Amino acid sequence: MNGKHITKLGFERKAIGLALAAATAREGAGVERGEILDELRAVQKNPAAYLAGGVYAELAAELGAQNALNDSRQGVALRPAPLPYGVWGADLIEPGARAQMDVAMRLPVTRAGALMPDAHVGYGLPIGGVLATDNAVIPYGVGVDIGCSMRLSVFPVRPDALKVEEARRLLLRHTRFGAGVAFEKREREDHAVLHEATWDSQPLLGHLRDKAAAQIGSSGSGNHFAEFGTLTLSSADLGLEAGTYLALLSHSGSRGFGAQVAGHFTGLAERLHPNLDPAAKKLAWLSLDAEEGQAYWQAMNLAGRYALANHELIHARLARALGVNVLASVHNSHNLAWKQQVGGQQLIVHRKGATPAARGQLGLIPGSMADPGFVVRGRGHADALASASHGAGRQLGRKAAANTLVKKEVTAYLKQRGVTLIGGGIDEAPQAYKRIGDVLERQNDLVDVVAQFMPRVVRMDSGSQDI
């Protein structure tokens, strides 16, 4: 008996070695080759019957795992109805987002889910969707901007000590915004994340490292921002006394690097599920038992660390420019997947536009360019998978906002609230978003408010129609 006989039976990869080892053992016991081949065919046909023990048990386990993986790659039928899931702020959520969440809850790998009050339509999983899956990761369940995150730094400066013109000058000099924006080599900053061995673990990551190095410490377009404002603590917390402080709040992600990782692995997941129901096409998953799933998991987490590094450099530059040290800081990612215990089982919890809110965990929920944001502490609500909203959430899509909002009215809104804007398109106007007070009210069982941040000088990328 040799490997050629095993291969002719159709065994693949690791199973070939296991089948050969079992066949050799059977030959040693005096069993004829023809009988051994019949036994191997029987194990192929019904691996479950041989799992209890014996010479074929290990082979049967490997075949069972391969069959499960092949089933997932070919796509299996969606559940006939969605699993039940919690919804916070149902009156604030558009039907399209509910429909997308319903499809996600029909996936065969889904085990639990929740929908936050800032939810609106996205690609695949809705923005504001939280989805727990069994040993599978969904690239579009994480999102295109992998690791998109928030950071707040509190400075030992009175809010009124930084004048508007100086704040404008600092933001213009020390922040960069826009799709494709990068630093010249002489301007680039270094960070430990750029020296991780992870970049050498996959050709894709190695190819993208130079792009990541050129863009580190910058921000993208859309709703990314950096803003000076007033942080109000009504009681001692964050290691600070109650009072008002100058603070910097930023929203940024993993730039072009993360977007290309997302595109690559989303395409791969879709190709591995050619028969997946068209309604769930953008929810194609990667098994964490497979090489593809492990590769995405590794790349996703690197993008998450890279996104946080962008914030660190932005905040460090501005703190140096102010000539001060940071008194306190808070940060969190809201486009990522985590391994998390849910109902006594380890699941993969995707938060696509949702803030981690485990009991005692600090997080940041911004409003809009002219509305307050909040530092919150999670309450660890089990039905919400220990999550909360990641912001106010859009009530108008970008095209709808650009077509319906009046520049004069938006400008008046900013002036009334004492906000100075640098850049910013009308599609990011405050009126394009839900009222942050309404969103917080719908999730007071998910988080407690620790402090309020009010924007004063805001920088964003310029939109197609500036305010």
C-alpha positions as CSV (number, residue, x, y, z in Angstrom):
1,M,0.0,0.0,0.0
2,N,1.4,3.4,-0.9
3,G,0.4,7.1,-1.4
4,K,-0.7,6.5,-5.0
5,H,-3.4,4.1,-3.9
6,I,-4.7,6.6,-1.3
7,T,-4.7,9.5,-3.7
8,K,-6.7,7.5,-6.3
9,L,-9.4,7.2,-3.7
10,G,-9.7,11.0,-3.6
11,F,-8.1,11.8,-0.3
12,E,-6.6,15.3,0.1
13,R,-4.0,17.2,2.1
14,K,-3.6,15.9,5.7
15,A,-6.0,13.1,5.1
16,I,-3.6,11.3,2.7
17,G,-1.0,10.9,5.5
18,L,-3.6,9.7,8.0
19,A,-5.1,7.2,5.5
20,L,-1.7,5.8,4.7
21,A,-0.8,5.4,8.3
22,A,-4.1,3.6,9.0
23,A,-3.7,1.4,5.9
24,T,-0.1,0.5,7.0
25,A,-1.4,-0.5,10.4
26,R,-4.1,-2.7,8.8
27,E,-1.5,-4.3,6.5
28,G,0.6,-5.0,9.5
29,A,-2.4,-6.8,11.0
30,G,-2.6,-9.1,8.0
31,V,-5.5,-7.4,6.2
32,E,-5.5,-7.7,2.3
33,R,-5.1,-4.5,0.2
34,G,-8.5,-4.8,-1.4
35,E,-10.2,-5.1,1.9
36,I,-8.3,-2.1,3.2
37,L,-9.3,0.0,0.2
38,D,-13.0,-1.0,0.8
39,E,-12.6,0.1,4.4
40,L,-11.1,3.5,3.4
41,R,-14.0,4.0,1.0
42,A,-16.4,3.3,3.8
43,V,-14.7,5.9,6.1
44,Q,-14.9,8.4,3.2
45,K,-18.6,7.8,2.8
46,N,-19.5,8.0,6.5
47,P,-16.7,9.5,8.7
48,A,-19.1,9.9,11.7
49,A,-19.4,6.1,12.0
50,Y,-15.6,5.8,12.8
51,L,-15.2,8.6,15.3
52,A,-15.7,6.5,18.4
53,G,-12.2,4.9,18.2
54,G,-10.1,2.4,16.3
55,V,-7.4,2.7,13.6
56,Y,-9.6,5.0,11.4
57,A,-10.8,7.5,14.1
58,E,-8.2,10.2,13.4
59,L,-8.8,10.0,9.7
60,A,-12.5,10.2,10.2
61,A,-12.1,13.3,12.3
62,E,-10.0,15.0,9.6
63,L,-12.5,14.0,6.9
64,G,-15.4,15.4,8.9
65,A,-13.6,18.7,9.3
66,Q,-12.8,18.8,5.6
67,N,-16.4,18.1,4.7
68,A,-17.6,20.9,7.0
69,L,-15.2,23.3,5.5
70,N,-16.2,22.3,1.9
71,D,-19.8,22.8,2.8
72,S,-19.1,26.3,4.1
73,R,-17.1,27.2,1.0
74,Q,-19.9,26.0,-1.3
75,G,-22.5,27.9,0.6
76,V,-25.4,26.4,2.5
77,A,-29.0,27.6,2.6
78,L,-29.9,30.5,4.8
79,R,-32.2,29.8,7.8
80,P,-35.9,30.2,6.7
81,A,-36.3,32.9,9.4
82,P,-33.9,35.2,11.3
83,L,-32.8,34.3,14.8
84,P,-34.3,36.7,17.3
85,Y,-32.2,39.7,18.2
86,G,-32.4,42.8,20.4
87,V,-33.2,46.2,18.9
88,W,-32.5,49.4,20.7
89,G,-34.3,52.6,19.4
90,A,-36.5,50.8,16.9
91,D,-38.3,54.0,16.2
92,L,-35.1,55.6,15.0
93,I,-34.0,52.8,12.6
94,E,-34.9,52.8,8.9
95,P,-36.6,49.6,7.5
96,G,-33.6,48.9,5.2
97,A,-31.2,48.5,8.2
98,R,-33.7,46.1,9.8
99,A,-33.9,44.1,6.6
100,Q,-30.2,43.8,6.3
101,M,-29.9,42.6,10.0
102,D,-32.7,40.1,9.3
103,V,-30.6,38.6,6.5
104,A,-27.5,38.5,8.7
105,M,-29.5,36.6,11.4
106,R,-30.4,33.9,8.8
107,L,-26.8,33.0,8.1
108,P,-26.0,29.4,9.1
109,V,-22.9,30.6,11.1
110,T,-24.8,33.2,13.1
111,R,-25.6,32.6,16.7
112,A,-26.7,36.0,18.1
113,G,-27.0,39.6,17.2
114,A,-28.2,43.1,18.2
115,L,-29.0,46.4,16.5
116,M,-28.0,49.7,17.9
117,P,-30.1,52.9,17.8
118,D,-27.8,54.7,15.4
119,A,-28.2,51.9,12.8
120,H,-28.6,52.7,9.1
121,V,-28.1,50.8,5.8
122,G,-24.5,49.7,5.0
123,Y,-22.9,47.1,2.9
124,G,-23.7,43.6,4.1
125,L,-24.2,44.1,7.8
126,P,-25.9,47.4,8.6
127,I,-23.9,50.2,10.3
128,G,-24.8,49.8,14.0
129,G,-25.1,46.0,13.6
130,V,-23.6,43.6,16.1
131,L,-23.3,40.0,14.9
132,A,-21.9,36.9,16.8
133,T,-20.8,34.0,14.6
134,D,-19.5,30.5,15.3
135,N,-15.8,30.1,14.3
136,A,-16.3,32.4,11.2
137,V,-15.4,36.0,10.4
138,I,-17.3,38.1,7.8
139,P,-15.1,40.8,6.2
140,Y,-18.1,43.0,5.5
141,G,-19.3,42.4,9.0
142,V,-16.3,44.4,10.1
143,G,-16.5,46.9,7.3
144,V,-14.3,48.5,4.7
145,D,-12.6,50.9,7.1
146,I,-11.1,48.2,9.4
147,G,-10.4,49.4,12.9
148,C,-12.2,52.7,12.4
149,S,-11.9,54.2,15.9
150,M,-12.1,57.1,18.3
151,R,-9.6,58.8,20.6
152,L,-10.0,61.6,23.2
153,S,-7.1,63.4,24.8
154,V,-7.7,65.7,27.8
155,F,-5.1,68.6,28.3
156,P,-4.2,70.6,31.4
157,V,-5.5,73.7,29.7
158,R,-8.6,75.8,30.2
159,P,-11.0,75.5,27.2
160,D,-11.0,79.3,26.6
161,A,-7.1,79.5,26.7
162,L,-6.9,78.2,23.2
163,K,-8.2,80.8,20.9
164,V,-10.1,79.9,17.7
165,E,-7.4,81.2,15.3
166,E,-4.7,79.3,17.1
167,A,-6.8,76.1,17.1
168,R,-7.3,76.5,13.4
169,R,-3.6,77.0,12.8
170,L,-2.7,73.9,14.8
171,L,-5.2,71.7,13.1
172,L,-4.2,72.9,9.6
173,R,-0.5,72.4,10.4
174,H,-0.6,69.1,12.2
175,T,-3.4,67.0,10.6
176,R,-3.9,65.7,7.1
177,F,-7.2,64.6,5.6
178,G,-8.5,63.0,2.4
179,A,-8.6,59.9,0.3
180,G,-5.1,58.9,-0.8
181,V,-3.4,61.7,1.2
182,A,0.1,60.7,2.4
183,F,3.1,62.4,3.8
184,E,6.3,63.2,2.0
185,K,9.2,61.0,3.1
186,R,10.9,63.8,5.1
187,E,7.6,64.4,7.0
188,R,6.8,60.8,7.9
189,E,6.7,59.7,11.5
190,D,7.6,56.3,12.8
191,H,5.6,54.0,15.0
192,A,6.1,50.5,16.4
193,V,3.2,49.1,14.4
194,L,5.2,49.6,11.2
195,H,8.0,47.3,12.5
196,E,5.8,44.3,13.4
197,A,6.8,41.0,11.9
198,T,3.2,40.6,10.9
199,W,3.9,42.6,7.7
200,D,6.1,39.8,6.5
201,S,3.6,37.0,7.1
202,Q,1.5,37.6,4.0
203,P,2.5,38.9,0.5
204,L,-0.6,41.2,0.6
205,L,0.6,42.8,3.9
206,G,4.1,43.2,2.6
207,H,2.8,44.8,-0.5
208,L,0.8,47.4,1.5
209,R,3.4,48.3,4.1
210,D,4.8,51.2,2.1
211,K,1.4,52.7,1.7
212,A,0.7,52.3,5.4
213,A,4.0,53.9,6.2
214,A,3.3,56.9,3.9
215,Q,-0.2,57.5,5.4
216,I,0.4,56.8,9.1
217,G,-0.8,59.7,11.2
218,S,-3.3,60.9,8.7
219,S,-7.1,60.7,8.3
220,G,-9.5,59.8,5.5
221,S,-12.5,61.6,4.1
222,G,-16.2,61.3,4.9
223,N,-17.0,61.5,8.6
224,H,-13.4,61.4,9.8
225,F,-12.4,64.4,11.9
226,A,-10.1,66.0,14.5
227,E,-11.6,68.7,16.7
228,F,-10.7,70.8,19.7
229,G,-13.5,71.3,22.2
230,T,-14.6,71.5,25.8
231,L,-14.8,68.4,28.0
232,T,-17.2,68.7,30.9
233,L,-16.9,66.3,33.9
234,S,-19.7,66.8,36.3
235,S,-18.0,64.6,38.9
236,A,-14.5,63.2,39.4
237,D,-13.7,60.5,36.9
238,L,-11.0,59.5,34.4
239,G,-8.5,60.3,37.1
240,L,-9.5,63.9,36.9
241,E,-11.4,66.4,39.2
242,A,-14.8,67.6,38.1
243,G,-14.6,70.7,35.8
244,T,-14.0,71.7,32.3
245,Y,-10.9,70.9,30.2
246,L,-9.6,71.5,26.7
247,A,-9.8,68.2,24.8
248,L,-9.0,66.8,21.4
249,L,-11.4,64.2,19.8
250,S,-10.5,62.4,16.6
251,H,-12.2,59.8,14.4
252,S,-10.1,57.9,12.0
253,G,-9.4,54.4,10.6
254,S,-6.9,52.3,8.8
255,R,-6.7,54.4,5.6
256,G,-5.9,52.8,2.2
257,F,-4.2,49.8,3.8
258,G,-7.3,48.7,5.6
259,A,-9.5,49.3,2.6
260,Q,-7.4,47.1,0.4
261,V,-7.3,44.4,3.0
262,A,-11.1,44.6,3.2
263,G,-11.6,44.4,-0.6
264,H,-9.2,41.5,-1.0
265,F,-10.7,39.3,1.6
266,T,-14.3,40.2,0.8
267,G,-13.7,39.1,-2.8
268,L,-12.1,35.9,-1.5
269,A,-15.0,35.1,0.8
270,E,-17.5,35.7,-2.1
271,R,-15.6,33.3,-4.4
272,L,-15.6,30.7,-1.7
273,H,-19.4,30.9,-1.4
274,P,-20.5,30.9,-5.1
275,N,-23.9,29.5,-4.2
276,L,-24.7,31.8,-1.3
277,D,-28.2,33.4,-1.5
278,P,-27.8,36.7,-3.4
279,A,-29.4,38.5,-0.5
280,A,-26.4,37.5,1.7
281,K,-23.7,37.9,-0.9
282,K,-22.0,40.7,1.0
283,L,-22.1,38.6,4.2
284,A,-19.9,35.8,2.8
285,W,-17.7,34.5,5.6
286,L,-14.3,32.9,6.1
287,S,-13.9,29.9,8.4
288,L,-11.3,30.4,11.1
289,D,-10.4,26.7,10.6
290,A,-9.2,27.6,7.1
291,E,-6.0,29.4,6.0
292,E,-8.1,32.2,4.4
293,G,-9.9,32.9,7.7
294,Q,-6.7,32.9,9.7
295,A,-5.1,35.2,7.2
296,Y,-7.9,37.7,7.4
297,W,-8.0,37.6,11.2
298,Q,-4.3,38.4,11.2
299,A,-4.6,41.2,8.7
300,M,-7.7,42.6,10.4
301,N,-6.1,42.9,13.8
302,L,-3.0,44.5,12.2
303,A,-5.3,47.1,10.6
304,G,-6.9,47.7,13.9
305,R,-3.6,48.4,15.6
306,Y,-2.6,50.6,12.7
307,A,-5.7,52.7,13.0
308,L,-5.1,53.3,16.7
309,A,-1.5,54.3,15.8
310,N,-2.9,56.9,13.4
311,H,-4.7,58.5,16.4
312,E,-1.7,58.2,18.7
313,L,0.5,60.2,16.3
314,I,-2.2,62.9,15.6
315,H,-2.7,63.4,19.3
316,A,1.0,63.3,20.1
317,R,1.8,66.0,17.5
318,L,-0.9,68.3,18.8
319,A,0.1,67.8,22.4
320,R,3.7,68.8,21.5
321,A,2.4,71.8,19.6
322,L,0.5,72.9,22.7
323,G,3.5,72.2,24.8
324,V,1.6,70.0,27.3
325,N,1.3,66.5,28.4
326,V,-2.0,64.5,28.1
327,L,-3.9,64.3,31.4
328,A,-6.2,61.5,30.4
329,S,-7.1,59.6,27.3
330,V,-9.9,57.3,26.1
331,H,-10.0,55.3,22.9
332,N,-12.0,52.5,21.3
333,S,-12.4,50.7,17.9
334,H,-15.9,50.4,16.5
335,N,-15.3,48.5,13.2
336,L,-13.7,45.2,14.2
337,A,-14.4,41.6,15.3
338,W,-13.5,40.2,18.7
339,K,-13.4,36.7,20.2
340,Q,-15.9,37.0,23.0
341,Q,-17.8,34.7,25.4
342,V,-21.5,34.7,24.6
343,G,-23.7,32.4,26.6
344,G,-20.8,30.3,27.7
345,Q,-19.4,29.8,24.2
346,Q,-16.6,31.6,22.5
347,L,-18.0,33.4,19.4
348,I,-16.7,35.9,16.9
349,V,-18.5,39.2,17.7
350,H,-18.5,41.7,14.8
351,R,-19.2,45.3,15.6
352,K,-19.7,47.3,12.4
353,G,-20.2,50.8,13.7
354,A,-20.8,49.8,17.3
355,T,-18.9,50.6,20.5
356,P,-17.6,47.8,22.8
357,A,-19.5,48.3,26.1
358,A,-18.4,45.6,28.5
359,R,-19.2,46.4,32.2
360,G,-16.9,49.2,33.2
361,Q,-15.4,49.7,29.8
362,L,-14.9,53.3,28.6
363,G,-15.9,54.3,25.2
364,L,-16.6,57.3,23.0
365,I,-19.9,58.2,21.2
366,P,-19.7,61.4,19.1
367,G,-22.6,63.4,17.9
368,S,-21.9,65.6,14.9
369,M,-19.6,68.4,14.0
370,A,-21.8,70.8,16.0
371,D,-23.4,68.5,18.6
372,P,-22.0,67.0,21.7
373,G,-20.2,63.7,22.0
374,F,-19.9,61.6,25.1
375,V,-17.5,59.6,27.1
376,V,-19.4,56.5,28.3
377,R,-18.9,53.5,30.5
378,G,-20.4,50.2,29.5
379,R,-22.9,48.3,31.5
380,G,-22.2,44.9,29.8
381,H,-25.7,44.2,28.6
382,A,-25.8,40.6,27.5
383,D,-28.6,40.9,24.9
384,A,-26.7,43.7,23.3
385,L,-23.5,41.5,23.2
386,A,-21.9,44.2,25.5
387,S,-22.2,46.9,22.8
388,A,-23.6,50.4,22.3
389,S,-24.0,52.9,19.4
390,H,-20.9,54.3,17.8
391,G,-22.4,57.7,17.2
392,A,-25.6,59.5,16.3
393,G,-26.1,57.6,13.0
394,R,-27.2,59.0,9.7
395,Q,-30.8,59.9,9.1
396,L,-30.0,61.2,5.5
397,G,-27.7,59.4,3.1
398,R,-24.9,61.4,1.5
399,K,-26.7,62.1,-1.7
400,A,-30.0,62.9,0.0
401,A,-28.1,65.4,2.3
402,A,-26.3,67.0,-0.6
403,N,-29.6,67.4,-2.5
404,T,-31.9,68.6,0.3
405,L,-29.9,70.5,2.9
406,V,-29.5,74.2,2.5
407,K,-26.0,75.6,3.0
408,K,-27.3,78.8,4.7
409,E,-29.2,76.8,7.3
410,V,-26.2,74.5,8.0
411,T,-24.0,77.6,8.5
412,A,-26.5,79.1,10.8
413,Y,-26.6,75.9,12.9
414,L,-22.8,76.0,13.3
415,K,-22.7,79.6,14.2
416,Q,-25.5,79.3,16.8
417,R,-23.4,76.6,18.5
418,G,-20.1,78.5,18.3
419,V,-18.4,75.9,16.0
420,T,-15.7,76.8,13.5
421,L,-15.4,74.4,10.7
422,I,-12.4,73.7,8.4
423,G,-13.4,71.6,5.4
424,G,-16.4,69.4,5.8
425,G,-19.0,68.7,3.1
426,I,-22.7,69.4,3.4
427,D,-23.2,65.6,3.4
428,E,-21.7,65.7,6.9
429,A,-23.9,68.5,8.2
430,P,-25.4,68.0,11.6
431,Q,-28.9,67.8,10.0
432,A,-27.8,64.7,8.2
433,Y,-27.5,62.9,11.5
434,K,-30.0,61.7,14.1
435,R,-30.2,63.7,17.3
436,I,-27.6,62.4,19.7
437,G,-29.8,62.9,22.7
438,D,-32.5,60.7,21.2
439,V,-29.9,58.0,20.5
440,L,-28.5,58.1,24.0
441,E,-32.0,58.0,25.5
442,R,-32.7,54.7,23.7
443,Q,-29.6,53.0,25.1
444,N,-29.5,54.1,28.7
445,D,-29.4,50.5,29.7
446,L,-26.3,49.9,27.7
447,V,-24.0,52.7,28.9
448,D,-23.7,55.4,31.5
449,V,-22.5,58.9,30.5
450,V,-19.2,59.9,32.2
451,A,-18.5,63.2,30.4
452,Q,-19.7,65.5,27.6
453,F,-17.5,66.9,24.8
454,M,-18.6,69.9,22.9
455,P,-16.8,70.7,19.6
456,R,-15.4,74.2,19.0
457,V,-13.0,74.0,16.1
458,V,-13.5,71.1,13.7
459,R,-11.3,69.9,10.8
460,M,-12.5,67.4,8.2
461,D,-11.8,66.6,4.6
462,S,-13.5,68.9,2.1
463,G,-16.6,67.3,0.6
464,S,-18.0,67.5,-2.9
465,Q,-20.1,70.5,-1.7
466,D,-18.4,72.4,1.2
467,I,-20.3,74.0,3.9
